[in-house]
Amino acid sequence: MGQHMRCIGTGRGRTASGYITESARYKARRCEICPLCGSCFKALGNSII
């Protein structure tokens, strides 16, 4: 149930204490047809996490 998320990129950052972090961004393809849309995502458009 729900939508498959695809990776749209990665990023690197640095915390205040100096650690390097790496994160990936994922995007849903069509949130409007998902039965879970109302409970998981409140903005317009497709979810990016």
HELIX and SHEET records of a PDB file:
HELIX    1   1 CYS A   31  ILE A   33  5                                   3    
HELIX    2   2 CYS A   37  CYS A   40  1                                   4    
SHEET    1   A 2 MET A   5  ARG A  14  0                                        
SHEET    2   A 2 ILE A  20  ALA A  28 -1                                        
END                                                                             
